[in-house]
Amino acid sequence: MSTLFTKIINGEIPSYKVAENENFYAFLDINPNAKGHTLCIPKKEEDKIFDLDEETYTELMRFSRKVAIALEKSVTCKRVGVAVVGLEVPHVHVHLIPLNNMKEMTFQHKVSVSKDEFEALAAKIQSNL
């Protein structure tokens, strides 16, 4: 059975896409810790990050770095935090979270973002890639 993220990749579930290439997909988290919170995922379904083969793992980190650099240019923040937890969806995902304080890194802190804000953020990040 396809994961939620595979359904997003396949266009079965809408997303605010930030970046995509042959093997990876990045989109805004719809329940963000901070405005601009982005998820980077491999298109190949894998539950745990360290179960990825070394090449895919390295390429995911390279892809995530590229997105993080664009994200930092797009959202006012002190830095972009990185987290890999993986308990919510059984599909590898790297969280890129714009940070101004530590509470934004906790997954109990959430912010509201309107549809228009999501669309504008996705477009701005894309333009900085």
PAZAPA-4460 file (N, C-alpha, C; in steps of 0.05 Angstrom, whole numbers, plus 32768, in hexadecimal, padded with zeros to 4 digits):
% residues 129
    n_x    n_y    n_z   ca_x   ca_y   ca_z    c_x    c_y    c_z   seq   type   mol
   8011   7FE8   8000   8000   8000   8000   8011   8019   8000     1      M     A
   800B   802C   7FF0   801A   8045   7FEE   8018   8056   8007     2      S     A
   802F   8063   800E   802E   8075   8025   8021   808F   801D     3      T     A
   801B   809F   8031   8010   80B9   802D   8022   80C9   801B     4      L     A
   803C   80C7   801F   804F   80D7   800F   8051   80CD   7FF2     5      F     A
   804E   80B3   7FEE   804D   80A9   7FD2   8035   80B4   7FC4     6      T     A
   801F   80B6   7FD2   8007   80C1   7FC6   800B   80DF   7FC0     7      K     A
   801A   80ED   7FD0   8020   8109   7FCA   8032   810A   7FB1     8      I     A
   8046   80FA   7FB0   8058   80F9   7F98   8049   80F4   7F7F     9      I     A
   8036   80E1   7F81   8026   80D9   7F69   800F   80EC   7F63    10      N     A
   800C   8101   7F73   7FF7   8115   7F6D   7FDB   810D   7F76    11      G     A
   7FD9   80F7   7F85   7FC0   80EE   7F8F   7FB6   80FF   7FA6    12      E     A
   7FC9   810B   7FB4   7FC4   811D   7FCA   7FD3   8137   7FC4    13      I     A
   7FC5   814E   7FC5   7FD3   8167   7FBE   7FE9   816F   7FD2    14      P     A
   7FFD   817E   7FC9   8012   8187   7FDA   801C   81A2   7FD0    15      S     A
   802B   81B0   7FE1   8037   81C9   7FD9   8054   81C2   7FD2    16      Y     A
   8058   81BA   7FB9   8073   81B0   7FB0   8087   81C7   7FB0    17      K     A
   809E   81C1   7FBA   80B5   81D4   7FBB   80CA   81CC   7FA6    18      V     A
   80D0   81B2   7FA4   80E4   81A9   7F92   80DF   818C   7F8B    19      A     A
   80E9   8184   7F74   80E7   8168   7F6B   80FC   8162   7F57    20      E     A
   8107   8149   7F59   8118   813F   7F43   8110   8122   7F3F    21      N     A
   8120   8113   7F31   8119   80F8   7F2A   8115   80E6   7F42    22      E     A
   8124   80EB   7F58   8123   80D9   7F6F   8118   80E5   7F89    23      N     A
   8114   80FF   7F8A   810C   810B   7FA3   80F6   8120   7F9F    24      F     A
   80E8   8127   7FB4   80D2   813A   7FB3   80D2   814A   7FCD    25      Y     A
   80CE   8164   7FCC   80CD   8175   7FE4   80B3   8185   7FE3    26      A     A
   80A6   8187   7FFA   808D   8195   7FFC   808A   81A0   8018    27      F     A
   8079   81B5   801A   8074   81C1   8034   8063   81AF   8046    28      L     A
   806B   81AE   805F   805C   819E   8073   8042   81AD   8078    29      D     A
   802B   81A0   8077   8011   81AD   807B   800B   81B1   8098    30      I     A
   801B   81A6   80AA   8018   81AA   80C7   8033   81B4   80D2    31      N     A
   803C   81CC   80C9   8058   81D4   80CE   805E   81DE   80EA    32      P     A
   8077   81D9   80F1   8083   81E4   810A   8088   8202   8106    33      N     A
   808E   820A   80EE   8094   8226   80E7   808D   822A   80CA    34      A     A
   8088   8243   80C2   8082   8248   80A6   809A   8240   8095    35      K     A
   8095   8231   8081   80AA   8227   806F   80B3   820B   8075    36      G     A
   80A9   81FF   808B   80B0   81E3   8092   80AC   81D1   807A    37      H     A
   80C1   81C4   8071   80C1   81B5   8058   80C9   8198   805D    38      T     A
   80BD   8186   804E   80C5   816A   8050   80D2   8162   8035    39      L     A
   80E9   8154   8038   80F7   8149   8020   80F5   812B   8022    40      C     A
   80EC   811E   800C   80E8   8101   800D   80F3   80F4   7FF4    41      I     A
   80FC   80DB   7FF7   8102   80CC   7FDF   80E9   80C2   7FD2    42      P     A
   80E9   80C0   7FB8   80D1   80B6   7FAA   80CE   8098   7FAF    43      K     A
   80E4   808A   7FB4   80E3   806E   7FBA   80DA   806B   7FD7    44      K     A
   80C6   805A   7FDC   80BC   8056   7FF7   80D1   8046   8007    45      E     A
   80D7   8052   801E   80E9   8044   8031   80E0   8050   804C    46      E     A
   80DD   803F   8060   80D3   8047   807A   80E8   8056   808A    47      D     A
   8100   804B   808C   8115   8056   809E   812C   8062   808E    48      K     A
   8136   8079   8096   814B   8086   8087   8164   8076   8085    49      I     A
   816B   8067   8099   8184   8058   8098   8181   803D   808A    50      F     A
   8169   8038   8080   8165   8021   806E   8169   8029   8051    51      D     A
   816B   8043   804B   8171   804C   8030   818D   8042   8029    52      L     A
   8191   803B   800F   81AC   8035   8007   81BC   804F   8009    53      D     A
   81D7   804B   800B   81E8   8062   8010   81E6   8078   7FFB    54      E     A
   81E3   8071   7FE2   81E1   8085   7FCD   81C7   8095   7FCF    55      E     A
   81B1   8088   7FD4   8197   8096   7FD7   8198   80A8   7FF0    56      T     A
   81A3   809E   8006   81A6   80AE   801E   81B6   80C7   8018    57      Y     A
   81CD   80C4   800B   81DE   80DB   8005   81D0   80EF   7FF3    58      T     A
   81C2   80E5   7FDE   81B4   80F6   7FCC   819C   8104   7FDA    59      E     A
   818F   80F7   7FEC   8179   8104   7FFB   8184   811B   800B    60      L     A
   819B   8117   8018   81A8   812D   8027   81B0   8144   8015    61      M     A
   81BB   813E   7FFE   81C3   8152   7FEA   81AA   8162   7FE1    62      R     A
   8194   8154   7FDB   817B   8160   7FD3   8170   8172   7FE9    63      F     A
   8171   8168   8002   8167   8176   8019   8177   8190   801E    64      S     A
   8192   818E   801A   81A3   81A5   801D   819B   81BB   8009    65      R     A
   8197   81B3   7FF0   818F   81C7   7FDB   8175   81D4   7FE3    66      K     A
   8162   81C5   7FEC   8148   81D0   7FF4   814C   81E2   800D    67      V     A
   815C   81DA   8020   8160   81E9   8038   816D   8205   8032    68      A     A
   817F   8205   801F   818C   821F   8017   8177   8231   800B    69      I     A
   8166   8227   7FFA   8151   8237   7FEE   813D   8240   8004    70      A     A
   8137   822E   8016   8124   8234   802C   812F   824B   803D    71      L     A
   8148   824A   8044   8154   8260   8054   8154   827A   8046    72      E     A
   8155   827A   802C   8154   8293   801C   8137   829D   801A    73      K     A
   8124   828C   8020   8108   8292   801C   80F8   829A   8035    74      S     A
   8102   8291   804C   80F4   8295   8065   8107   82A2   8079    75      V     A
   80FE   82B6   8087   810F   82C3   809B   8113   82AF   80B2    76      T     A
   812C   82A8   80B7   8132   8295   80CC   8150   8297   80D3    77      C     A
   8157   828E   80EB   8174   828D   80F3   8183   8276   80E5    78      K     A
   8174   8260   80E0   8180   8249   80D3   816A   8236   80CC    79      R     A
   8170   8222   80BD   815D   820C   80B6   8166   81F4   80C6    80      V     A
   8154   81EA   80D6   8159   81D1   80E6   8151   81B9   80D5    81      G     A
   815D   81A3   80DC   8158   818A   80CE   8151   8174   80E3    82      V     A
   813C   8165   80DD   8134   814F   80EE   812A   8138   80DC    83      A     A
   8131   8120   80E5   8127   8108   80D9   811B   80F7   80F0    84      V     A
   8101   80F5   80F0   80F4   80E6   8106   80E7   80CD   80FA    85      V     A
   80D4   80D1   80E9   80C9   80BA   80DA   80B4   80AA   80E7    86      G     A
   80A9   80B3   80FD   8094   80A3   810A   8078   80A9   8100    87      L     A
   8074   80C0   80F4   8059   80C8   80EB   8051   80BA   80D1    88      E     A
   8063   80B8   80BE   805D   80AC   80A4   8073   8098   809E    89      V     A
   806D   807F   8097   8082   806B   8093   808F   806E   8077    90      P     A
   809A   8086   8073   80A8   808D   805A   80BD   80A1   8061    91      H     A
   80D6   809C   805B   80EC   80AD   8063   80E5   80CA   805D    92      V     A
   80E9   80DC   8070   80E6   80F9   806B   80F8   8109   807D    93      H     A
   8104   811D   8070   8116   8130   807E   8106   814A   8082    94      V     A
   8104   8152   809B   80F7   816B   80A2   810C   8182   80A0    95      H     A
   8105   8197   8091   8116   81AF   8090   8104   81C5   809D    96      L     A
   810D   81CF   80B4   80FD   81E2   80C3   810B   81FC   80C7    97      I     A
   8100   8212   80BD   810C   822D   80C2   810A   8233   80E0    98      P     A
   8121   823A   80EC   8122   823D   8109   812A   825A   8111    99      L     A
   811B   8264   8124   8123   827C   8132   8126   8277   8150   100      N     A
   811B   8261   8159   811E   8259   8175   811B   823B   8177   101      N     A
   8122   822F   818D   8122   8212   8190   8106   8206   8190   102      M     A
   80F2   8215   8199   80D7   8209   819A   80CD   8201   817E   103      K     A
   80D7   820E   816A   80CF   8207   814E   80D9   81EC   8146   104      E     A
   80EC   81E1   8154   80F7   81C7   814E   80E7   81B1   815C   105      M     A
   80D7   81B8   816F   80C6   81A4   817D   80AE   819F   816C   106      T     A
   80A6   8187   816A   808F   8180   815A   8074   8185   8168   107      F     A
   8075   8192   817F   805D   819B   818D   8056   81B7   8186   108      Q     A
   8069   81C6   817A   8064   81E2   8172   805B   81E2   8155   109      H     A
   8044   81ED   8150   8039   81EE   8135   8030   820B   812F   110      K     A
   8030   8212   8116   8027   822D   810D   8011   8229   80F8   111      V     A
   8000   823D   80F6   7FEB   823D   80E2   7FF6   824B   80C9   112      S     A
   7FF0   823F   80B2   7FF8   824A   8098   7FDF   8248   8086   113      V     A
   7FD8   825E   8079   7FC2   825E   8067   7FCA   8251   804C   114      S     A
   7FB6   824A   803C   7FBB   823F   8021   7FCB   8252   8010   115      K     A
   7FC4   826C   8012   7FD3   8280   8003   7FF0   8282   800C   116      D     A
   7FF4   8281   8026   800F   8281   8031   801F   8269   8028   117      E     A
   8013   8251   8029   8020   8239   801F   8029   823C   8002   118      F     A
   8016   8245   7FF1   801C   8249   7FD5   8032   825D   7FD0   119      E     A
   8032   8273   7FDF   8046   8287   7FDC   8062   827D   7FE6   120      A     A
   8062   826E   7FFC   807B   8263   8006   8087   824F   7FF3   121      L     A
   8076   823D   7FE8   8080   8229   7FD5   808C   8237   7FBD   122      A     A
   807E   824B   7FB2   8088   8259   7F9B   80A3   8268   7FA1   123      A     A
   80A4   8274   7FB8   80BD   8283   7FC0   80D5   8270   7FC3   124      K     A
   80D0   8259   7FD0   80E6   8245   7FD3   80EF   823B   7FB8   125      I     A
   80DB   8234   7FA7   80E2   822B   7F8C   80F3   8240   7F7D   126      Q     A
   80EC   8259   7F80   80FB   826E   7F72   8118   8271   7F7C   127      S     A
   811D   8267   7F94   8138   8269   7FA0   8148   8250   7F9C   128      N     A
   813D   823C   7F8E   814D   8223   7F89   8162   8228   7F74   129      L     A
***
